[in-house]
Amino acid sequence: MELPLALGSGAVLPVQYDDVELDTPALLVDLDVVEANIARMQAFADHEGVHLRPHVKSHKSLEVARRQLAAGAHGLCVATASEAQLMQASTARDILIAYPLLGERKMARLEQLSAEDRLTLVTDSFGVTDGYRHFAKRGGAPLRVLVEIDTGMHRAGVDPRRAVEVALDVARSDRLQFGGILTHAGHAHDAPDHRGVAHIARAEAATMGAVREELENAGLEVATVSAGSTITAPYLRRSDGITEIRPGTYVYNDLRTLSRFACTPNMIAASMLTTVVSVAGDRVTLDAGSKTLTTTVDQEHGHGYPVDRPDARFTRMSEEHGVLTVPEVAGFRSPVVGDRMRVLPIHVCVWIDLQSEIYGTRRGLITERIRVEGMRHSL
Protein backbone atom coordinates (compact mmCIF):
# COMPACT_ATOMS: atom_id res chain seq x y z
CA MET A 1 0.00 0.00 0.00
CA GLU A 2 1.38 3.38 -1.03
CA LEU A 3 1.68 6.18 1.48
CA PRO A 4 -1.11 8.77 1.17
CA LEU A 5 -0.04 12.09 -0.36
CA ALA A 6 -1.37 15.55 0.39
CA LEU A 7 -1.58 16.48 -3.29
CA GLY A 8 -3.88 14.26 -5.33
CA SER A 9 -2.38 12.33 -8.23
CA GLY A 10 -4.83 14.00 -10.58
CA ALA A 11 -3.69 17.53 -9.71
CA VAL A 12 -2.26 19.51 -12.61
CA LEU A 13 0.55 21.86 -11.58
CA PRO A 14 0.70 24.70 -10.76
CA VAL A 15 -1.77 24.44 -7.89
CA GLN A 16 -3.03 27.14 -5.54
CA TYR A 17 -2.90 26.60 -1.78
CA ASP A 18 -6.70 26.42 -1.57
CA ASP A 19 -7.11 23.92 -4.42
CA VAL A 20 -9.49 21.06 -3.57
CA GLU A 21 -6.82 18.59 -4.73
CA LEU A 22 -4.50 19.74 -1.95
CA ASP A 23 -5.14 18.08 1.40
CA THR A 24 -3.57 19.24 4.65
CA PRO A 25 -1.27 19.14 6.48
CA ALA A 26 1.12 19.68 3.56
CA LEU A 27 4.76 20.72 3.80
CA LEU A 28 5.62 23.56 1.42
CA VAL A 29 9.11 24.75 0.46
CA ASP A 30 9.73 27.99 -1.39
CA LEU A 31 12.08 26.98 -4.21
CA ASP A 32 13.34 30.51 -4.80
CA VAL A 33 14.45 30.63 -1.17
CA VAL A 34 15.91 27.10 -1.34
CA GLU A 35 17.97 27.95 -4.40
CA ALA A 36 19.21 31.18 -2.82
CA ASN A 37 20.16 29.31 0.38
CA ILE A 38 22.10 26.69 -1.60
CA ALA A 39 23.92 29.33 -3.61
CA ARG A 40 24.72 31.44 -0.55
CA MET A 41 26.32 28.60 1.42
CA GLN A 42 28.25 27.39 -1.63
CA ALA A 43 29.55 30.92 -2.24
CA PHE A 44 30.68 31.13 1.39
CA ALA A 45 32.55 27.81 1.16
CA ASP A 46 34.18 28.79 -2.13
CA HIS A 47 35.23 32.17 -0.75
CA GLU A 48 36.76 30.61 2.36
CA GLY A 49 38.46 27.84 0.41
CA VAL A 50 36.74 24.96 2.23
CA HIS A 51 34.78 22.04 0.82
CA LEU A 52 31.02 22.08 1.36
CA ARG A 53 29.62 18.68 2.31
CA PRO A 54 25.89 19.23 3.04
CA HIS A 55 24.22 17.00 5.61
CA VAL A 56 21.19 15.44 3.91
CA LYS A 57 19.25 14.84 7.15
CA SER A 58 17.57 18.21 6.68
CA HIS A 59 16.00 17.31 3.32
CA LYS A 60 16.43 13.53 2.79
CA SER A 61 15.70 14.08 -0.90
CA LEU A 62 17.62 12.94 -3.96
CA GLU A 63 16.35 15.93 -5.92
CA VAL A 64 17.55 18.46 -3.35
CA ALA A 65 20.89 16.64 -3.03
CA ARG A 66 21.34 16.84 -6.80
CA ARG A 67 20.77 20.59 -6.67
CA GLN A 68 23.39 20.97 -3.93
CA LEU A 69 25.90 18.91 -5.90
CA ALA A 70 25.18 20.82 -9.10
CA ALA A 71 25.88 24.06 -7.24
CA GLY A 72 29.34 22.79 -6.28
CA ALA A 73 29.05 20.66 -3.14
CA HIS A 74 32.10 18.43 -2.70
CA GLY A 75 30.13 15.42 -1.48
CA LEU A 76 27.35 14.52 0.93
CA CYS A 77 27.12 13.82 4.65
CA VAL A 78 24.59 11.27 5.93
CA ALA A 79 23.62 9.98 9.35
CA THR A 80 22.97 6.30 8.63
CA ALA A 81 24.04 3.42 6.42
CA SER A 82 20.62 3.31 4.79
CA GLU A 83 20.87 7.02 3.94
CA ALA A 84 24.25 6.30 2.34
CA GLN A 85 22.67 3.58 0.20
CA LEU A 86 19.94 5.95 -0.88
CA MET A 87 22.18 8.91 -1.67
CA GLN A 88 24.25 6.90 -4.12
CA ALA A 89 21.46 7.61 -6.59
CA SER A 90 21.99 11.37 -6.22
CA THR A 91 25.21 11.25 -8.33
CA ALA A 92 27.31 11.81 -5.20
CA ARG A 93 30.59 9.94 -5.49
CA ASP A 94 31.86 10.97 -2.06
CA ILE A 95 29.75 10.11 0.99
CA LEU A 96 30.55 10.55 4.67
CA ILE A 97 28.56 8.65 7.30
CA ALA A 98 28.98 10.95 10.31
CA TYR A 99 27.93 8.38 12.87
CA PRO A 100 29.78 5.44 14.48
CA LEU A 101 28.42 2.28 12.86
CA LEU A 102 28.03 -0.87 14.94
CA GLY A 103 26.44 -4.21 14.06
CA GLU A 104 26.55 -6.76 11.26
CA ARG A 105 23.38 -5.51 9.57
CA LYS A 106 24.71 -1.96 9.29
CA MET A 107 28.05 -3.10 7.94
CA ALA A 108 26.30 -5.38 5.43
CA ARG A 109 24.56 -2.33 3.99
CA LEU A 110 27.96 -0.87 3.20
CA GLU A 111 28.76 -3.88 1.01
CA GLN A 112 25.97 -2.77 -1.31
CA LEU A 113 27.62 0.59 -1.98
CA SER A 114 29.39 0.94 -5.28
CA ALA A 115 33.10 0.16 -5.24
CA GLU A 116 33.60 3.27 -7.37
CA ASP A 117 32.32 5.56 -4.64
CA ARG A 118 34.46 7.13 -1.93
CA LEU A 119 33.02 6.20 1.45
CA THR A 120 34.23 7.69 4.73
CA LEU A 121 33.30 6.36 8.17
CA VAL A 122 33.65 7.86 11.65
CA THR A 123 34.92 6.37 14.89
CA ASP A 124 35.52 7.54 18.44
CA SER A 125 36.51 4.25 20.11
CA PHE A 126 38.56 1.10 19.74
CA GLY A 127 35.36 -0.95 19.65
CA VAL A 128 33.92 0.85 16.62
CA THR A 129 37.28 0.81 14.85
CA ASP A 130 37.62 -2.93 15.46
CA GLY A 131 34.27 -3.49 13.75
CA TYR A 132 35.46 -1.51 10.74
CA ARG A 133 38.68 -3.52 10.69
CA HIS A 134 36.82 -6.83 10.57
CA PHE A 135 34.53 -5.53 7.85
CA ALA A 136 37.44 -4.23 5.78
CA LYS A 137 39.03 -7.71 5.74
CA ARG A 138 36.25 -8.83 3.38
CA GLY A 139 38.07 -7.15 0.53
CA GLY A 140 37.80 -4.09 -1.64
CA ALA A 141 39.57 -0.80 -1.19
CA PRO A 142 40.73 0.22 2.30
CA LEU A 143 38.06 2.03 4.34
CA ARG A 144 38.69 5.71 4.97
CA VAL A 145 38.02 6.61 8.62
CA LEU A 146 37.84 9.94 10.47
CA VAL A 147 38.18 10.22 14.24
CA GLU A 148 35.36 12.21 15.83
CA ILE A 149 36.49 14.77 18.40
CA ASP A 150 34.27 16.00 21.25
CA THR A 151 34.57 19.79 21.17
CA GLY A 152 31.99 20.40 23.87
CA MET A 153 28.66 18.86 22.90
CA HIS A 154 29.36 15.69 24.93
CA ARG A 155 27.16 13.49 22.74
CA ALA A 156 29.79 11.50 20.85
CA GLY A 157 33.44 11.94 19.99
CA VAL A 158 36.67 11.16 21.79
CA ASP A 159 38.16 13.47 24.39
CA PRO A 160 40.74 15.58 22.49
CA ARG A 161 43.45 14.29 24.85
CA ARG A 162 42.83 10.73 23.55
CA ALA A 163 42.63 11.58 19.86
CA VAL A 164 46.15 10.39 19.06
CA GLU A 165 45.69 6.90 20.51
CA VAL A 166 42.36 6.39 18.70
CA ALA A 167 43.83 7.69 15.43
CA LEU A 168 46.91 5.44 15.72
CA ASP A 169 44.60 2.47 16.26
CA VAL A 170 42.96 3.29 12.92
CA ALA A 171 46.25 3.83 11.14
CA ARG A 172 47.87 0.57 12.29
CA SER A 173 45.57 -1.52 10.08
CA ASP A 174 46.45 -1.91 6.41
CA ARG A 175 42.72 -2.23 5.65
CA LEU A 176 41.83 1.14 7.19
CA GLN A 177 43.01 4.55 6.08
CA PHE A 178 43.20 7.32 8.66
CA GLY A 179 41.69 10.31 6.88
CA GLY A 180 41.56 13.01 9.53
CA ILE A 181 39.23 14.38 12.19
CA LEU A 182 35.62 15.51 12.49
CA THR A 183 33.48 17.30 15.06
CA HIS A 184 29.98 18.68 15.60
CA ALA A 185 29.57 21.64 17.97
CA GLY A 186 25.83 21.17 18.36
CA HIS A 187 25.90 22.84 21.76
CA ALA A 188 25.93 26.15 19.87
CA HIS A 189 22.13 25.82 19.99
CA ASP A 190 22.40 26.47 23.74
CA ALA A 191 24.36 29.68 23.41
CA PRO A 192 22.56 32.65 25.00
CA ASP A 193 23.36 35.18 22.30
CA HIS A 194 25.29 35.94 19.12
CA ARG A 195 28.57 36.32 21.01
CA GLY A 196 27.99 32.93 22.62
CA VAL A 197 27.59 31.23 19.24
CA ALA A 198 30.75 32.90 17.96
CA HIS A 199 32.65 31.82 21.09
CA ILE A 200 31.62 28.16 20.65
CA ALA A 201 32.54 28.21 16.96
CA ARG A 202 35.95 29.71 17.64
CA ALA A 203 36.54 27.17 20.42
CA GLU A 204 35.56 24.42 17.97
CA ALA A 205 38.17 25.68 15.51
CA ALA A 206 40.85 26.06 18.19
CA THR A 207 40.34 22.54 19.57
CA MET A 208 40.45 20.98 16.11
CA GLY A 209 43.60 22.93 15.29
CA ALA A 210 45.30 21.73 18.47
CA VAL A 211 44.29 18.10 17.82
CA ARG A 212 45.52 18.30 14.26
CA GLU A 213 48.92 19.54 15.47
CA GLU A 214 49.21 16.69 17.98
CA LEU A 215 48.32 14.12 15.32
CA GLU A 216 50.89 15.52 12.90
CA ASN A 217 53.51 15.48 15.65
CA ALA A 218 52.67 11.80 16.09
CA GLY A 219 53.51 11.22 12.43
CA LEU A 220 49.95 11.09 11.06
CA GLU A 221 48.78 12.92 7.97
CA VAL A 222 45.55 14.83 8.66
CA ALA A 223 44.03 15.35 5.23
CA THR A 224 40.56 16.29 6.47
CA VAL A 225 39.46 18.56 9.30
CA SER A 226 35.66 18.50 9.13
CA ALA A 227 33.54 20.85 11.26
CA GLY A 228 30.85 23.46 11.06
CA SER A 229 27.08 23.20 11.24
CA THR A 230 24.64 25.72 9.79
CA ILE A 231 25.10 27.70 13.01
CA THR A 232 28.88 27.57 13.46
CA ALA A 233 30.13 27.33 9.86
CA PRO A 234 30.00 31.11 9.23
CA TYR A 235 32.66 31.59 11.94
CA LEU A 236 35.13 29.02 10.54
CA ARG A 237 37.96 29.70 8.10
CA ARG A 238 40.47 27.79 6.03
CA SER A 239 43.15 29.64 8.00
CA ASP A 240 41.88 27.74 11.09
CA GLY A 241 42.94 24.52 9.38
CA ILE A 242 39.32 23.58 8.61
CA THR A 243 39.08 21.78 5.26
CA GLU A 244 35.34 21.12 5.03
CA ILE A 245 32.03 22.23 6.56
CA ARG A 246 28.88 20.10 6.96
CA PRO A 247 25.82 22.35 7.35
CA GLY A 248 22.41 20.81 6.73
CA THR A 249 19.55 22.96 7.97
CA TYR A 250 20.63 25.92 5.83
CA VAL A 251 18.84 24.47 2.80
CA TYR A 252 15.41 25.17 4.38
CA ASN A 253 16.25 26.90 7.69
CA ASP A 254 13.87 27.06 10.64
CA LEU A 255 13.15 29.04 13.80
CA ARG A 256 16.12 27.45 15.58
CA THR A 257 18.60 28.68 12.98
CA LEU A 258 16.85 32.05 13.04
CA SER A 259 17.16 32.27 16.82
CA ARG A 260 20.87 31.38 16.59
CA PHE A 261 21.55 34.20 14.08
CA ALA A 262 22.29 31.80 11.20
CA CYS A 263 19.56 33.11 8.91
CA THR A 264 17.06 35.91 8.47
CA PRO A 265 13.26 35.44 8.29
CA ASN A 266 13.23 35.59 4.49
CA MET A 267 15.68 32.65 4.39
CA ILE A 268 13.18 30.20 5.97
CA ALA A 269 11.91 28.17 3.02
CA ALA A 270 9.68 25.60 4.75
CA SER A 271 6.18 25.97 6.16
CA MET A 272 3.35 23.59 7.00
CA LEU A 273 0.03 24.34 5.38
CA THR A 274 -2.74 23.43 7.84
CA THR A 275 -6.52 23.75 8.09
CA VAL A 276 -8.55 25.19 10.95
CA VAL A 277 -10.83 22.35 12.09
CA SER A 278 -12.35 23.83 15.26
CA VAL A 279 -12.92 27.29 16.76
CA ALA A 280 -14.28 28.24 20.19
CA GLY A 281 -13.70 31.85 21.15
CA ASP A 282 -9.98 32.50 20.98
CA ARG A 283 -9.18 28.76 20.82
CA VAL A 284 -8.29 27.68 17.28
CA THR A 285 -7.45 24.06 16.47
CA LEU A 286 -5.41 23.00 13.43
CA ASP A 287 -5.23 19.61 11.73
CA ALA A 288 -1.50 19.33 12.48
CA GLY A 289 -0.30 17.90 15.78
CA SER A 290 2.75 16.13 17.14
CA LYS A 291 2.76 13.63 14.25
CA THR A 292 3.30 16.54 11.87
CA LEU A 293 4.80 19.52 13.70
CA THR A 294 6.63 17.26 16.21
CA THR A 295 6.93 17.96 19.93
CA THR A 296 9.96 20.23 19.55
CA VAL A 297 9.41 23.38 21.57
CA ASP A 298 11.03 26.80 21.43
CA GLN A 299 10.73 29.21 24.36
CA GLU A 300 9.70 32.08 22.11
CA HIS A 301 7.53 30.33 19.52
CA GLY A 302 6.25 27.20 21.25
CA HIS A 303 5.56 24.49 18.65
CA GLY A 304 5.71 26.80 15.62
CA TYR A 305 5.03 30.26 14.25
CA PRO A 306 1.74 30.97 12.41
CA VAL A 307 2.91 33.07 9.43
CA ASP A 308 -0.20 35.20 8.95
CA ARG A 309 -1.14 35.54 12.63
CA PRO A 310 2.00 36.52 14.56
CA ASP A 311 -0.19 37.24 17.59
CA ALA A 312 -1.30 33.58 17.78
CA ARG A 313 0.41 31.16 20.19
CA PHE A 314 0.40 27.38 20.43
CA THR A 315 -0.96 26.33 23.80
CA ARG A 316 -0.85 22.55 23.45
CA MET A 317 -0.28 19.71 21.05
CA SER A 318 -1.74 16.24 20.73
CA GLU A 319 -1.13 13.66 18.01
CA GLU A 320 -3.46 15.11 15.37
CA HIS A 321 -4.35 18.51 16.86
CA GLY A 322 -2.42 21.74 17.27
CA VAL A 323 -4.24 24.17 19.55
CA LEU A 324 -3.66 27.92 19.27
CA THR A 325 -4.83 30.91 21.24
CA VAL A 326 -5.71 33.62 18.72
CA PRO A 327 -6.80 36.89 20.37
CA GLU A 328 -9.14 39.35 18.71
CA VAL A 329 -6.95 42.04 17.17
CA ALA A 330 -8.09 45.07 15.24
CA GLY A 331 -7.31 44.67 11.57
CA PHE A 332 -7.23 40.87 11.71
CA ARG A 333 -10.20 38.68 10.83
CA SER A 334 -10.82 35.97 13.41
CA PRO A 335 -10.11 32.49 12.01
CA VAL A 336 -13.07 30.34 11.01
CA VAL A 337 -13.39 26.61 10.35
CA GLY A 338 -11.95 25.84 6.93
CA ASP A 339 -9.32 28.58 6.92
CA ARG A 340 -5.82 27.53 5.93
CA MET A 341 -2.84 28.68 7.99
CA ARG A 342 0.87 28.25 7.37
CA VAL A 343 3.17 27.42 10.30
CA LEU A 344 6.96 27.86 10.33
CA PRO A 345 9.06 25.00 11.77
CA ILE A 346 10.97 25.00 15.02
CA HIS A 347 13.16 22.10 13.82
CA VAL A 348 12.68 21.37 10.13
CA CYS A 349 14.87 18.23 10.08
CA VAL A 350 12.31 16.35 12.17
CA TRP A 351 9.43 17.62 10.02
CA ILE A 352 11.12 16.25 6.91
CA ASP A 353 11.53 12.77 8.38
CA LEU A 354 7.72 12.58 8.74
CA GLN A 355 6.99 13.37 5.07
CA SER A 356 7.01 11.14 1.99
CA GLU A 357 6.50 14.09 -0.35
CA ILE A 358 6.82 17.85 -0.05
CA TYR A 359 5.69 20.61 -2.39
CA GLY A 360 7.92 23.16 -4.07
CA THR A 361 6.37 26.59 -4.47
CA ARG A 362 7.11 29.73 -6.43
CA ARG A 363 5.31 33.01 -5.82
CA GLY A 364 2.45 31.39 -3.92
CA LEU A 365 1.78 28.47 -6.27
CA ILE A 366 2.77 24.81 -5.92
CA THR A 367 4.90 24.10 -8.96
CA GLU A 368 6.78 20.91 -8.12
CA ARG A 369 6.48 17.63 -6.23
CA ILE A 370 9.62 16.63 -4.34
CA ARG A 371 9.93 13.10 -3.04
CA VAL A 372 11.49 12.51 0.36
CA GLU A 373 13.07 9.16 -0.40
CA GLY A 374 15.00 9.16 2.88
CA MET A 375 11.91 9.34 5.09
CA ARG A 376 12.46 7.10 8.17
CA HIS A 377 15.85 5.87 6.95
CA SER A 378 17.14 5.52 10.50
CA LEU A 379 18.97 2.19 10.12
N, C-alpha and C positions, 0 to 999 in steps of 0.2 A: 504494500500500500504506500503510495506516494504521500509525502508530507503536504498538508494543505498550504496554499499560498494566498497571500493577501490580495494579490492582483489576479483576477480571473484569466484563464488561458485564452478566452475570447476577446480580451481587451486589445484594442488597436492603439498603439502609442502614437503621439503623446496623449497622456491622460491627465485630467484635472484632479485635484485633491478630493473633490466632492463627487467624482464619477461613481455611478452605482456599481461598477465592476471592481472598485477598490474597497476592500474590506479593511477593518482596523482591528487591532493595532498594526501599523505598517511602518517599517523603518525607512526613512528617507535620507538620502545623502545628496547634498548639493555638489554636482560634478565640477562646476566652475571653482568652487572653494577647494575641493579635493585636488584638482589639477594645480591650483596655485600653491597649496600646501606642499605637494610633491616637489614642485619646481623650487620653492623657497628653501626647503631643507637640502635639496641636491646642490643648489647654488652655494649654500653655506659650507657644505662639505668640500666642494670643489675649491672654494676660496681659501679654506683653511688647510687644504692639502691632505685631507683624511678620506678614507673610504667610507661610503655610506652603505650600511648593511641593515635595511629596515627589518624590524621585528613584525612578522605577519600576524601575530596574535590579535592585533587591533583590527584587522580586516578579514583574515582567513579566506581570502578570495583569490583565485588564480588570475582573474581579470585585473584586479587592483595591483597584484604583484607584478604582472606584466607591464603595467603602466609605470611602476616604480623602476623596474629594470630598464625600460625604454628611455627613461629620463636620465639614466646613468648610474643607478645603484650597482655596487660592486658584487653583491650577492644577497642572500636572504638569511635571516635569523628565524629559527622556529623554536618551539618549546618542547615538542614531543617527536618521537620517532614516526608516528603516523602523520604528523604535519610535514615531516621531511619527505615521506613517501608522496604525499599529495603535491607538494610544491615542486617536485621534479617536472611536473607538467607545465610549469609556468615559464619554462626556458631558462630557469636559473641553473647554472652549472657549478655554483659554489654555495653550499648550504652549511650553516652552523646550527647545531642543536645545543642551545644554551641551557642545558639541564643535565645533571648527572644521571646517566642511564644505568639501570640495574634490572637484571632478570632476563631469562632466556627468550621470552616472547618479544621483549623490546629489541634485543640484539638481533633476533631473527628478522625483524622488519628491516634492519639495516642491510641484510643480505639482498634484499629486493631492490635496493638502490642501484642505479646504473654505475658500472665500473668507470665510466668516463667522467662522472661527476666528482667534484672535490667536496668531501665530507669532513667536517671538523666536529669533534666531540669535546666535552668539558668534564673535568674531574676536580675534586677537592679532597680526595682521600686515597689511601692505598687500596681500600676495598673496591672502589669504583674502577681505579686504574687496572687492578688485577682482572676484573671482568672484561675490560677492553682488551687486555693482553691475551686472554684465552680466546676471545672472539677473533682477534687478528690472526691467530695461528691457523685459522681455516683457509687462509690464502688471500690472494688479491694484494693490492697495494697497501703499504703501511698506513695505519690510521693516524691522522693528524689530531693531536690533543692539546687543548689549552688548559691551563690551571686557573681555576676561579679563585679570586682573591676577595676576602671579606673587607670592604672598605668602610664598614659601619652599619650596614643594614642588619647584620646578624641573622640572616635567613639561610644562606648557604655560602660556601667559599671558605678557603683555608685562612687561618690567621697569617697575616703577612710575614710573621717571624718564622713560619714553617713552610713558606713557599718554596724555598730551595730544595728541601728534602722531598717534597711531593713532586717537584719538577724533575729532579734527578731520578726518581723512581719511574717516571714516564720515559725519560731519555735512555735508561739502561736497557730497554727492550728494543731489539732490532725490528720488531713488528709495529712499534709505535713511534711516531715522530712528534717530539715536543715542538709545538708551534708558537707558544707565547703565553700571555696571560689575559684574563678577562675579569670584569667586575660589573656589578649593578648597584648603583647608589640609590636604591629605591626609597631610602629614608629621607630623601629630599622632599617627599610629599609631606613630611611632618615639620618642615621648617616653618617658623612663625611668620617670615616675611621674605622679601626679595633678597635682602642681605644674607639671610639664613640659607637660602637656596644656593647663592653664589659661594658661600663659605663651604658648604658640603661638596659642591662641584670641584672647587679648588683643592679641597682635602683629598677628594677622589683622585685627582690628577697627581698630587704630590705623593700619595701612597703608592700609586702604580709606578711612578717614576723611580721611587726608592727601591721597590721590589725588582724592577727591571735591572737596576744597577747591581743589586746583589746577585741576581741570576747570571748576569754577564761576568761578574767577578768570579762566579763558580764555573765559568767556562761554557755556559749555555748561550746559544743564539736565541734572541727574543725577537722573532720576526713580526709578531702581532701583539699590540697592546690595545685591547678592545674595551671600550667604556662608553658612557654617555647615553642616557635616556632622552626622551623628548624634553624633560625638565632640565637635565644637567648638561646636555650636549652643547648648548650655546655658550657655555663657559669654558669649553675645552679647546685646546689648540694643538697643532702638530708640534709646536715648540715644546709642549709638555711631554713629548714622546708618545702621544696617543696616535695610533695608526688607523683606527676605525671607530665609528660611532654606530649605535644600534637603536635609534629611536623607533617607536612604533605608533604611539597614539597620535603623533603629529598629522597623520594622514586624514583623520577625521576631527581630532581634538574633542575635548569635553570640558565640563565645568571644573574638573580637577586640574587639568593643564591650565585653564584660565586662572584659577585661584593661585597657581604656582608661577604665574607670570610668564608662561611658556607660549601663550597665544593671546590674541585679542578676540572680542566677541564675534567679529566677522570672519574669523578663521575656524569657527565651529561648524563643521559640515553636516553633522548628523542630528536628526530629530525624530521623535516617534510621533506619528500621526495617530491620534486617539479619538474616540467618540464619547460624548457625554451621554451616560445611560440613566442617570438619576439626578434629580435636583430637589432639595428641600431647604428653603431659605438660602443661607450662604454656604450650605454643604453641596458640593458638586462631585459626582462620582464618575470616573472615567473607566473605560473598558481595558485598562492596562494596569496590572498589578505586579506582584513580585516575580511572576513568571515571564514578565516582559521588561519592566524597568529595573528589575533586581532589587535587592534589599540594601544596596549601597546607599549610605547616607552622608550628606555633607552638612556641616553646621549651618551654613548660610542658606542653602537651597533645599535642604531636606532630601527627598527622593528624586528631584528634578526641577526644572525651571520652565513653567508654562510661557511660551514665547509671546503670545498675544495678551496675556494677563499677568504682568510682572507683580501685581499686587496679590495674586493667588499664592497659597502655600499648601503643600502636602501636609496632611495631619496624620494619616495612617495608610497602611498598605496591607492588603491581603493578596491571596494568590491571583485572583482575576480582577480585583478592584483597586483603583487608586483614588483616594478620597482627598479632595481639596477643600479649603475654606476660601471662598471668593467673596470678599466684601462688596457692598454696593458702593460704587465710585462714580462720581459725576463724569460724564463723557464716555463711560463704558456701558455697553449693554450687558445685562445679567445673562449668564449662560442658560440655555434651555436644552432639554433633551433632544438629541440629534445633532447638536453642534459638534464640529470637529476642532480639536485643539492639538497643537504641536508642543511637545515637551523636549527640552534639551537634556542630554545625558550627564549624570554625575561621572560614571565610569563606562565609557563606550565599549571597551574591550569585552566586558561581560555581556552587554547588550548583543554584540555581534555573535557571540557563541550560542545565543538562543534563537538565531534566525537562519532559515535555509535560503532565503532570498531577500535582498534589499532593493530599493528603488532609487535609481539615479535621477536627479531632477535638474532642470535648467529653467531659470526665470519662472518658477512656480508651476511648472508642468513636469510630470513624470515622463522621461524620455528613454529610459533604459532599465532593463532588468539586470541585476548583478547577482549571480549565484554565490552563496557562501559555502563552498565545498568543504571547508574545514570545520564546519559546525560540529561541536562535540568530539573533535579529534583529540581526546585527552590521553590516549594510550601511547 
